[in-house]
């Protein structure tokens, strides 16, 4: 997904009953920590089924339309789905500047750039008037989508309104920060302590796939973990390119007539493993010379990837499309023949779902995060080695009938991840959390 504040902040936050009591004695920390380590008081209302009175849901996120990405796409889909089910949803996020504003149901708090992470913003405006307005609104539950200022604001509202707080962990932070070093005992201990400090206010912790259930840094909260795959808005009947439009777009990108296009839509960072796709490409070109790899996105590893392309003599076969506006990315999926990913970092990548919704077969490095998304031989294929990548890519590229069949299968699979389905599952989690919160008071 994207950068969050967890690696930047949480490693410095002590945790444990002893330090917890010490920190609670200081006013600054007191407002950030829960009344006790796991439970507070009773919620004001209990909801039974989705057909009862509308629920008031606050989604708090550091990522929104000012820094579009996987988390933002997920938040937008969730909010849309919840509203379609008749519930009242408000968004608490950071503004894109140093000014607070209210736009429809979006409460944007003044913020400043967080220089340690691209596209991130940070705020300490804990007493902003809009925070007080949300407290007066009295939400029934808060769903926090990131671990920065959004969590700090949500904690204040949660304490004042006495309601359950749900968090979603979108990223494997141990892998993101430490890579393979995360397996070392000391590093593992650091990630466990850091996660405990950040996630302990959460009454429930949502993860997007079963893969995350095994993360060591979340094992402290095993009894609070719930799996909820991401959803996506698939209802875009206007997102269709004509043959002429595809030809023009391909020409502008330097893609010749007759060339097959593999596309990767991703942030260009080392953990996304795009270097594997590039290094496997020469072997594929020996068999399928009329193939190009189109990489959509930008990031800190872009220079390294371009150097690898030059080193392997692939300049004519690798296209760096750069960062594309979120409402235009669908065009790049539309001119591709196959979506490819070598990442082992994903939990439930939104780019997988976007590819499905636009009818692309998937060719991905085998990983548990693909379960429920990619069925080998149905809507794409999984590979583990260079040899398998080449063989399976050729099979999909050469057989138009198979590719079309897989394309239809992807469109069918995308129906499992609609906004409405996503929201209905989230709503059940909210209802159960409110009920349990009341009982445990």
N, C-alpha and C positions, 0 to 999 in steps of 0.2 A: 504494500500500500504506500504510505508516505512517511516522512519524518514526523515524529511526535516529540513531546517534551520529556517523556519518561527517561531516556538515556541521559538527557542533559541535567535533569533535576533530581531524580529520585535516588541516584547513587549517593547523594549527600545527606539524605534524610534518615536519621536513626530510627530504629524500630524496636519494639519490645516493651513489656509492661513497665520496666524500670525507667527507660528513657521517655516512654510515653507520658508517665506521670510528671517527669521533670519538665517536659515541653509544655504540658497543660498548665503549668504554673505561670507561663508567660503569655501575656495578652495576645501577641502576634500569632503564636502557634495555636492558641486556644480556639480561635475562630476557624482554623483549618482542620482541626482534628475532631473526630466524633466524640459524643458524650461518653461512650465506652467503646471498647475495641470492636464489638460486633453488632450490638443492638441498641436501639434507642427506645422511643416510646411508641404508642400505638398510632396507626394511621387513622385519619378521621372517617374514612368511608371504606366499605368493602364492595367490590363489584363481582357479580356472579358471571353471567354470560356476556357475549359481545353484543347482545340485543338489549341490555339494560341501559340506564341513562348514559349519555356520552361521557367519556373520560377526558380529563384535562391533563394532557401530556406535554412535558417540557423536554425538548431534546437540546442538550448542551454540547457544543462542538467547537473546537479550534479551527476546523476545516469546513469552509462553506464556499459560496460562489466566488469569493475573493482569491481562493487558492484551490481551484478545481482539481480533483483527483479521485481515487477510489473511495475514500471515506466520504467525501462530499456526495458522490454519486449514490452511495448507499443511504446517506441521510435523506437526500431528496426523494429517493424511492420509498423509504420508510414513511416519511411525512405525507407523501401523496397517498400511499396506501391507507394509512390511518385516517386521513381525512375522508377518503372515499367510503370508509366504514362508519362515518358519522361522528368521529371524535374530534375534539378541539386540540390542535397542536400548535405550539409556539417554539421558535428556534432561538436559542441564546448562543451568540457567537461573538467573534472579534470583528471590529470594523476594519476597513482597509486603510484607515488613516487615524489621526488623533482626535477624531470627532465621534461622539456617540450619536446614534440615530435609531429611530423606530420606523420600519417600513413593513406595512401589513402586519404579519405575525413574526417578523424577524427583529429581534432585539440585539443590535450590534453595539458592543461596548468599545469605547475608545481604546486604542492599542498602539504599540510601536513594534518595529521589526525585531524579531528574535534572530540575531546575527549568527547564532550557532546552527541554525537550520534554515535552508532555503524555503521561501514561501510561508514561513511561520510568523505569527505575530503573538505578542505577549501583552498582558495587561494586569495591573494591580489595582484597578479602579473598583475596589470591593464595595465602595459606598455610592456607586453610580445610581442616580435616580431610577434608571430602568431596572436595576436589580430589585429595588424596592417595589416597583410596579409588578414585577413577576411574583414577588412574595405576597402582595395584595391579591393577585389573581388566584393564589392558592392552588397550585397544580396538585394532581393526585399522585403523580410519580415523576421522577426525573430519570432520563436515560442519557448518560454521559458517553460520548463517542471518542473522546481523546483525553490525554492526561496532563494538559497544560492549564492555562487560565480557565478553560471551560470547566475543569474539575473544581478549581478553587471557588468559582462563582456558584457552581451547583451545590457544593458543600454548605455554603452560607444559606442558600435557599432551603436546602433539605433540613438543616437544623432549625430554621425559623418556622417552617411549615410542618415539621415532624412527619415526613413521608419517606418511603423507601427510595433509595438511589440505586439504579442499575448501571453497570458499566459494560461496554464492549471493548475487548482487546482485539484490535485489528492487525497487530504486527507481532512477529517473533522478535522481541527486542534483544534477547540474548544473542541471536544470530546476527541481527542488524548491527549491534555495537561491537561484539567480540569475535564474530565469525567462528572458526573452528576452535578458537581458544576458550569458547564458552563451556567446553567439556572439562576444563581443568577445575579441580576442587575449589581453589580460591575464587576463580571467576564465577563459578556456579553459585558459591555462597553469596557473592556480591549481587548477582542478579536476583536471587531469592529474597534477600533482605530489601533490595530496592523495590521489587514488586510488592512485597508485603507492605511497605510504607505507602505505596501509591494506591493499591487496590483494597486495602482494608476497610474503607468507608462503604464499599459496595455490598449491598444486600444480596445481589445476584451478579455474576460475571458471565457475560455472553461471549462465546468464541464462534467464529464463522465456520469452522470445520472440526471434525473429530481429531484431526492432526494436532490441534492446540491442546487437547486434553492431556497430552503427554509431556508438555513443556515443563521442565523442572521448576522454572520460576513461578509457575501457577499452582504447584502442588500443595502449597499452604492452603489453597482455597478449593480443594477438590470437591467439597460438599456444596459449593456455590456455583460451580461451572455448569453452563448449559450451552448446547450447540444450536445456533440459529444461522443457517446459510444466508448470505446476502441476497438481496433482490434487486431487480432492475426494471425500469420503465420500458416495456417492449412495444408500447402502442404508439408507433410513429409511422403512420401510413404514408407520410410525405417523404420519408427517407428512402427514395429509390432513384438510382441514376439510370438514365437511358444509355444505350450502347454508344451513342455519339458522345455523351458527357464523359463516359468512362475512357473513351479513346483520347479525348482532349486532355483529360486529367493525367492519363498515363504519359502522353507525349510531353506534357509540361514537366513531368518528373524524370524524363529520359528513359522511359520504359518502351521498348520497341514492340511493334505488332508481333504477336505470336509468342512473346515471352510469358512464362508462368511466374506468378508473384507469390512469394511467401512473405507474410507480414508479421512483425512483432510490434505490439503497441505497449510501451513500457517506459518506466523511468530508467534512464541510463546510469545505473549504479552497479557496482561490482557484484553485489549479492543477487542481482537479476540474471546473472550468468549468460548474458548476450554473447560474450566471448566464445562460448561453446558453439552457438549457432554459426558464428563467423568461421570458426576453426573447422567446423564440419562441412562447410559449404564447398570447398575445393573437391572433396570426394564426391559430392552430389553433382557438381558441374562436369566431372569426367563422364558421367552417365547422362546427365540432363543439362547440356550447355546453355540452353535457352531458358535459364532460371535466374531470377533476381530476388534478393532479400531486401525488403523495404522495412526500415526501422523507424517507427514513429514515436517521438518523445525526445526529451533532453535530460541532462543530469551531469553529475560530477565525473562520470567515467567516460564521457563522450570522446575526449581527446585520446584516451587509451584505446578505445574501440576503433577510432579512425586510423590510429597508428598500426593496429593489427591488420586492418583492411589493406593498408598500403604494403605492409610487410608480406602479406600473402598474395599480393597482386590482384586484389578483388575489386578495384575501384569501379570497374564497369558493371559489377554484379551486386554491389551493395549500395543502397540509397538511404541516406540519412534525411528523412523528411523534416526533422526538427520538431519543436513543440507546436502542437496544433490546438486551436480553441476547442473546448469540449463539445460545442454544438456543431463542429465541423469534422470531428474524428471519424464519424460514421462513413464519410466519403472515402476514407483511406481503407477501411475494412471492405467497402463495396468494390474496390478495384482489385482486391486480392483474391487469390485462389485458395489459399490455405493459411490459417492462423498458426503461428509457431511460438513455442515458449520452452526455454531450457531451465527456467527458474525452479529452484527447490526451496525458495524463500516464502512463497505465497501461502496464505491461509485459505482464501477463497477469492481469488483475484477478480476484480470487476471487469478486467479486459477479457477474461474467459467468457463471462456472461454477455458482454457486448458482442463478442465474436459469434456466440450462439444466436443472439437475437437478430443478427444480420446474415445468418445462414452460412457461416463458414465452417468447413471441417477443421478440427483441431489436431495438431501434431505436437505433442508435448512430452517433455521428459517425465517419465513415470514418477508419480508422487502421490501421497495420501490425500493431498489437498484437491486432487482431481476427482476423488470419489463422489459420485452423484452428478458430476459435471461432464466428464468424458468417459464414455464406455468404449473400450478398445474394439474397433471394427464396426461400431454403430454410427457414431457421429464424429469419428476421427480415429487416431491411433496414438498409442504411447510407445516411447522408445527408451532404451537405457544406454545403448552404446552408439558409437559412430556408425557402425555397420547397420544397426537397426534403423537409425535415423535416415540413412541413405535409402535403404530398401523400402521403408514405409512411405517416405516422401515420394519416391518414384511411383509406387503403387497408386497413390492418390493422384499424382499429377498426370500419369499416363492414361488412367481410366476415367474418361469423362462421365460414364454411367455411374461408377462408384462414387465419384466426387459429388455428383448431383444427388445421389441417394443420401450421402452423408450430410449434404447441405440441408436437405429436408429434415433429416433426423436432428440436426442442430436447432432448427426452428422449433421443432416439437419439444426438444429438451428445454429450450428457453422458457416454455410455458410453466415449468416447475419453479421459476424464480420471478414471477410477476410481483408487482408492487402489492397487489391485494393479498397474495399468498404470504409474502414476507410480513406484511402488517398483521395479518390474522394470527400468525405464529408468535409474533412479538407481543401482541395483545394478550394472548394466553399467559405468557410469562409475566406481564404486568399484573394481570388479575391474580395469579397465584402468589406473586410477591406481596401485593397489598393484603391479601388474605392472611398469609403467613406472618407478615409484619404485625398485623393486629393480634393474632393469636399469641405471639411471643412477647408482647408488651408486658 
